[in-house]
């Protein structure tokens, strides 16, 4: 990217984890070898294809608490794409938890049943995907987002914690340079479907809001309201049809009148490309959050997408994508404008 271009744009880094986040390795090559050995051990040498054919499983057994030798039982099971539950009882104390495909929950002898939120929910969701898909489709990518001529530009920085190879770097540089030229020349820029962002204004326009209540979120006062498709709204295009198919909750900061969090899911199945590409199943979940940075401006902080889908008629698949935004950088732009002296009127 040229200095001329860089001087006009702001920068934010985002880390995107697709599918199951695992512990990052210090040496990607040795990690790959370890994972291949794990596949051979789990499948008794049958390999990755055999592991992919497993769509559900369950296990039961006994457990012993190390500190006092108390014995108990456990049971756990999983079913694709992301259903998971476990239960154990030891010394008269019972604990269960799971992910239903829509939400995380936990139940124990002390606190009873409760729905999980925040990090506890995210951890159990990741556990559900891991127990179903293991690490077979995992990848981690870091992007740099810049803004140029009112367009967001996404540049790939690393893959799985490693710098890009020379070939990948050259390809990414060429893509960015072409995008900048197209913007400078005023050519229309097509945004890939998986990079399109939901506009809150569209959500407000097509939804009906119910059940407002006051809560606390990140130590700030918020109003939380649920929303659902407005039955009086008639979608006129594919984008409106998608947004009109969403229901969830919205957290609104009462001091700054900013939307701090939106969490929603698909009410009915939604066909992408008329079903030619894939169909998202009901319950596919989306989360987006904003936060105050430098105690002065609200900016994106976190997004999460959890999709259960079917690719045409051939196969079911699931995707979980988490994006954490950070490393925002302030920049100042100054401009100077000079006015020409008025031209004296010519006498006829």
Phi and psi in degrees as a GROMACS rama.xvg file:
@    title "Ramachandran Plot"
@    xaxis  label "Phi"
@    yaxis  label "Psi"
@TYPE xy
-74.7078  160.38  UNK-2
-63.4363  -33.4234  UNK-3
-60.4987  -42.1081  UNK-4
-70.5611  -45.2949  UNK-5
-61.8424  -29.3357  UNK-6
-72.1628  -13.4482  UNK-7
-100.857  -2.0256  UNK-8
-126.332  151.989  UNK-9
-93.3045  163.42  UNK-10
-130.373  140.272  UNK-11
-144.261  137.126  UNK-12
-98.209  142.311  UNK-13
-135.168  139.298  UNK-14
-106.074  123.534  UNK-15
-113.94  123.366  UNK-16
-111.114  120.044  UNK-17
-100.974  131.863  UNK-18
67.1208  -134.658  UNK-19
-92.4417  119.002  UNK-20
-71.1359  123.71  UNK-21
-113.701  172.996  UNK-22
-66.461  124.385  UNK-23
-65.6236  144.487  UNK-24
-99.5293  153.772  UNK-25
-83.5681  -19.8657  UNK-26
-136.26  108.691  UNK-27
-62.0364  -36.1327  UNK-28
-66.4241  -44.8462  UNK-29
-67.4121  -33.9893  UNK-30
-64.3622  -42.8974  UNK-31
-59.0233  -40.1974  UNK-32
-65.7278  -40.6716  UNK-33
-63.6405  -42.2639  UNK-34
-65.8958  -38.7143  UNK-35
-64.0732  -39.5221  UNK-36
-64.2717  -36.6638  UNK-37
-64.8782  -41.6846  UNK-38
-61.0737  -43.7186  UNK-39
-62.9462  -39.3964  UNK-40
-69.2963  -43.3714  UNK-41
-65.0205  -40.0018  UNK-42
-96.1211  6.16639  UNK-43
54.434  41.8534  UNK-44
88.9301  -2.86256  UNK-45
-73.0841  -24.1926  UNK-46
96.2406  -179.064  UNK-47
-64.5139  -37.8505  UNK-48
-59.5993  -39.6614  UNK-49
-65.2377  -37.9862  UNK-50
-67.4483  -36.3971  UNK-51
-69.0486  -23.7621  UNK-52
-76.0512  -11.7077  UNK-53
-77.7747  117.453  UNK-54
-107.974  -16.179  UNK-55
-157.609  156.578  UNK-56
-160.637  162.135  UNK-57
-148.782  155.096  UNK-58
-145.477  144.825  UNK-59
-135.267  158.5  UNK-60
177.975  -165.748  UNK-61
-120.323  153.42  UNK-62
-130.862  154.188  UNK-63
-129.866  127.958  UNK-64
-77.888  124.906  UNK-65
-64.3369  -37.7498  UNK-66
-72.1069  -27.6602  UNK-67
-134.216  0.45148  UNK-68
76.7843  8.40013  UNK-69
-64.6098  136.935  UNK-70
-106.592  154.034  UNK-71
-159.411  -166.825  UNK-72
-127.572  160.01  UNK-73
-142.283  155.665  UNK-74
-146.853  136.351  UNK-75
-145.373  149.648  UNK-76
-155  159.752  UNK-77
-150.329  151.711  UNK-78
-147.023  136.054  UNK-79
-68.8461  148.658  UNK-80
-85.7551  -29.8903  UNK-81
-151.262  28.6343  UNK-82
-83.7547  137.097  UNK-83
-157.353  141.457  UNK-84
-152.064  149.701  UNK-85
-142.733  154.551  UNK-86
-147.282  133.112  UNK-87
-142.247  149.841  UNK-88
-136.928  128.72  UNK-89
-149.47  131.873  UNK-90
60.1841  29.2238  UNK-91
83.9738  -2.48232  UNK-92
-105.107  126.709  UNK-93
-114.424  139.476  UNK-94
-135.055  133.785  UNK-95
-133.662  152.607  UNK-96
-159.105  161.49  UNK-97
-178.143  176.335  UNK-98
-126.555  126.583  UNK-99
-88.7153  -1.1361  UNK-100
98.258  -15.5695  UNK-101
-126.712  -34.5514  UNK-102
-151.002  160.14  UNK-103
-98.553  147.056  UNK-104
-143.705  161.387  UNK-105
-147  144.259  UNK-106
-140.904  134.728  UNK-107
-145.48  171.234  UNK-108
-68.5069  -20.2366  UNK-109
-91.3019  -48.6498  UNK-110
-106.76  -4.19194  UNK-111
74.8376  -156.932  UNK-112
-90.36  138.511  UNK-113
-153.066  149.645  UNK-114
-87.0146  134.459  UNK-115
-89.7905  148.202  UNK-116
-135.09  171.991  UNK-117
62.5154  -143.004  UNK-118
-62.3685  -37.861  UNK-119
-61.1244  -41.0561  UNK-120
-67.0957  -43.4945  UNK-121
-61.2685  -42.0647  UNK-122
-63.3294  -41.5167  UNK-123
-71.8684  -34.8984  UNK-124
-62.4503  -45.2741  UNK-125
-61.8982  -38.8237  UNK-126
-62.5162  -40.228  UNK-127
-63.2184  -44.3277  UNK-128
-66.1558  -40.6383  UNK-129
-63.8852  -42.5217  UNK-130
-66.6907  -22.9002  UNK-131
-94.3913  -43.8827  UNK-132
-108.044  -3.4527  UNK-133
51.4187  -135.095  UNK-134
-110.162  15.2733  UNK-135
-63.2572  -34.4241  UNK-136
-116.55  24.1975  UNK-137
-77.0456  139.59  UNK-138
-155.372  149.636  UNK-139
-126.216  132.399  UNK-140
-133.443  146.276  UNK-141
-117.023  128.408  UNK-142
-117.629  152.624  UNK-143
-109.047  121.229  UNK-144
-99.2253  128.448  UNK-145
-127.706  159.157  UNK-146
-120.736  126.962  UNK-147
-144.327  124.913  UNK-148
51.3581  44.0983  UNK-149
66.1358  18.7631  UNK-150
-118.788  141.772  UNK-151
-88.8038  127.501  UNK-152
-112.554  127.137  UNK-153
-109.85  116.262  UNK-154
-111.142  126.166  UNK-155
-73.3149  129.165  UNK-156
-107.761  -48.6298  UNK-157
-139.274  157.777  UNK-158
-123.459  125.108  UNK-159
50.9134  39.5814  UNK-160
79.4948  2.87781  UNK-161
-114.786  146.535  UNK-162
-60.4183  156.095  UNK-163
-65.1044  148.344  UNK-164
-68.1465  160.293  UNK-165
-54.4389  -39.75  UNK-166
-66.0211  -45.1801  UNK-167
-66.0837  -36.7122  UNK-168
-65.0757  -43.4934  UNK-169
-63.5279  -40.7063  UNK-170
-64.5125  -42.1323  UNK-171
-67.6375  -41.3107  UNK-172
-60.9638  -42.25  UNK-173
-64.0295  -40.2394  UNK-174
-64.0664  -43.821  UNK-175
-66.3565  -43.2135  UNK-176
-61.7799  -40.2749  UNK-177
-66.157  -39.8127  UNK-178
-62.824  -41.9488  UNK-179
-63.8665  -42.3342  UNK-180
-62.8524  -41.9033  UNK-181
-62.9653  -40.4918  UNK-182
-66.7161  -40.9285  UNK-183
-63.3078  -33.7553  UNK-184
-88.3786  -0.569241  UNK-185
76.7403  17.3395  UNK-186
-76.4022  147.81  UNK-187
-66.3039  138.164  UNK-188
-110.695  122.223  UNK-189
-85.8435  125.689  UNK-190
-91.282  122.904  UNK-191
-54.6739  147.166  UNK-192
-57.5176  -38.6109  UNK-193
-77.4745  -2.0133  UNK-194
-110.789  0.911372  UNK-195
-70.5496  144.224  UNK-196
-112.858  140.959  UNK-197
-72.7953  130.93  UNK-198
-90.3516  125.603  UNK-199
-60.0504  -34.3167  UNK-200
-59.1788  -37.0971  UNK-201
-67.204  -39.022  UNK-202
-63.8203  -40.908  UNK-203
-65.6441  -33.2567  UNK-204
-74.1303  -30.9402  UNK-205
-108.402  0.7627  UNK-206
-111.7  162.391  UNK-207
-113.118  129.205  UNK-208
-102.917  134.975  UNK-209
-141.223  165.215  UNK-210
54.5088  53.8363  UNK-211
-69.4662  144.938  UNK-212
-157.083  158.185  UNK-213
-98.913  134.309  UNK-214
-143.593  -178.26  UNK-215
-115.842  136.66  UNK-216
-141.719  120.746  UNK-217
52.5335  46.8579  UNK-218
60.5452  24.6602  UNK-219
-128.394  151.654  UNK-220
-76.3759  133.188  UNK-221
-137.532  157.946  UNK-222
-106.285  125.753  UNK-223
-105.566  132.121  UNK-224
-135.254  140.153  UNK-225
-86.2076  155.929  UNK-226
-140.793  157.16  UNK-227
-150.628  165.238  UNK-228
-58.1514  132.495  UNK-229
-76.5548  115.699  UNK-230
-65.1327  -17.1401  UNK-231
-87.8089  -6.30653  UNK-232
-92.3063  134.212  UNK-233
-114.549  109.613  UNK-234
-61.1728  139.909  UNK-235
-110.363  -8.85186  UNK-236
-149.463  176.355  UNK-237
-65.1228  -39.9546  UNK-238
-63.5519  -44.2265  UNK-239
-63.8724  -37.8114  UNK-240
-63.4382  -37.348  UNK-241
-67.3615  -50.0865  UNK-242
-64.4002  -33.925  UNK-243
-72.86  -6.27532  UNK-244
-101.305  17.7987  UNK-245
-113.557  146.071  UNK-246
-142.578  144.664  UNK-247
176.846  -145.374  UNK-248
-137.654  153.809  UNK-249
-132.824  133.663  UNK-250
-105.287  119.386  UNK-251
-115.389  121.841  UNK-252
-69.1513  122.76  UNK-253
-76.428  -25.7559  UNK-254
-77.9426  -45.9439  UNK-255
-100.923  -5.33065  UNK-256
54.5188  42.9402  UNK-257
-114.102  149.675  UNK-258
-83.031  111.668  UNK-259
-83.115  -32.18  UNK-260
-156.972  141.459  UNK-261
-132.127  130.327  UNK-262
-130.213  125.621  UNK-263
-150.998  167.081  UNK-264
-145.612  161.764  UNK-265
-71.4569  133.256  UNK-266
-80.5781  -45.7769  UNK-267
-125.601  163.779  UNK-268
-59.2103  146.676  UNK-269
-132.15  124.493  UNK-270
-90.8662  124.054  UNK-271
-89.2038  125.121  UNK-272
67.2317  33.6727  UNK-273
68.6462  14.8798  UNK-274
96.0497  -5.26063  UNK-275
-69.7109  -30.0143  UNK-276
-92.829  -64.883  UNK-277
-165.678  169.768  UNK-278
-121.826  121.651  UNK-279
-79.4393  133.081  UNK-280
-85.7532  155.933  UNK-281
-56.2239  143.991  UNK-282
95.5847  -12.1122  UNK-283
-55.1776  132.761  UNK-284
-117.614  144.333  UNK-285
-136.926  139.696  UNK-286
-137.001  136.665  UNK-287
-139.434  140.204  UNK-288
-131.884  147.802  UNK-289
-119.16  159.589  UNK-290
-148.445  161.504  UNK-291
-80.344  124.119  UNK-292
-107.002  137.227  UNK-293
56.0575  22.8574  UNK-294
55.6503  32.6557  UNK-295
-144.56  -24.0081  UNK-296
-142.768  142.493  UNK-297
-91.8122  128.241  UNK-298
-139.803  159.169  UNK-299
-55.8526  137.283  UNK-300
-119.058  -34.0437  UNK-301
-162.929  139.808  UNK-302
-136.775  151.612  UNK-303
-144.046  134.338  UNK-304
-128.056  126.655  UNK-305
-126.365  112.683  UNK-306
-122.131  131.532  UNK-307
-107.769  129.351  UNK-308
-148.916  168.413  UNK-309
-127.249  127.648  UNK-310
-85.398  105.981  UNK-311
49.6162  -121.45  UNK-312
-115.915  12.359  UNK-313
-97.5786  -42.7844  UNK-314
-154.09  146.651  UNK-315
-86.539  146.838  UNK-316
-152.043  163.154  UNK-317
-134.096  150.168  UNK-318
-136.111  134.252  UNK-319
-124.986  124.773  UNK-320
-125.219  126.261  UNK-321
-121.629  131.419  UNK-322
-123.03  121.867  UNK-323
-111.652  121.767  UNK-324
-94.6607  144.203  UNK-325
-171.534  -173.836  UNK-326
56.1459  40.5569  UNK-327
-66.298  142.058  UNK-328
-123.972  129.188  UNK-329
-78.7653  139.989  UNK-330
-140.654  150.454  UNK-331
-112.977  139.158  UNK-332
-122.272  126.646  UNK-333
-119.163  150.23  UNK-334
-138.751  155.465  UNK-335
-133.692  131.642  UNK-336
-125.379  129.202  UNK-337
-113.679  135.058  UNK-338
-99.1016  135.851  UNK-339
-73.3976  150.585  UNK-340
-64.5989  142.188  UNK-341
-60.7005  142.427  UNK-342
-83.2481  129.655  UNK-343
-65.2591  138.542  UNK-344
-69.6321  136.581  UNK-345
-79.3434  136.979  UNK-346
-80.7184  138.299  UNK-347
